Amino acid sequence: MQADQPDNRNKKKILVVDDNQDSRELVMKILGKQNYHLLEAYDGEDALNKIMAEKPDLVLMDISMPKIDGYEVTRRLKNMEDYKDITVIALTAHAMKGDCEKALGVGCKGYITKPINIREFSEQIKRYLQ
């Protein structure tokens, strides 16, 4: 390993899935201050490909995305033997009655609404990784 490349072997791997670049960048910036190996995906199809290639410890899943929405991506993961144990957290602007239950119903382990609370976000993520 070269000295200028970070050693990601022992870091928790988090995939941030969001079609909105500003939202993705904010999450990456907040979590970048922690000791995580961060990955990004811009839609559901990209998310599935990255999950299969990288097998992250945690997926922060936007719900409303083009191609395949976050509900369907999560549903597919939970039906695949090699990926069903990956923790998926819905990270979404969907905050209407029943939205949290729907996310949990497809297999999400948690639900964080956007806009995120910048002060609490890192601690929330830390708890999901334990």
Number of C-alpha atoms within 10 A of each C-alpha: 6 6 6 6 7 9 11 12 8 9 13 14 20 25 23 26 29 27 18 13 13 10 19 18 15 13 21 19 12 13 19 14 9 13 12 15 19 20 17 21 21 17 23 26 16 14 24 19 12 17 20 12 9 13 17 21 18 21 24 26 29 28 25 19 18 13 10 16 16 30 22 13 19 29 16 15 20 19 11 10 8 11 16 15 13 19 20 28 24 27 26 23 15 18 12 7 8 10 16 18 13 12 25 18 13 17 23 25 14 18 20 21 14 14 10 15 11 11 9 9 14 16 11 13 17 11 8 14 13 5
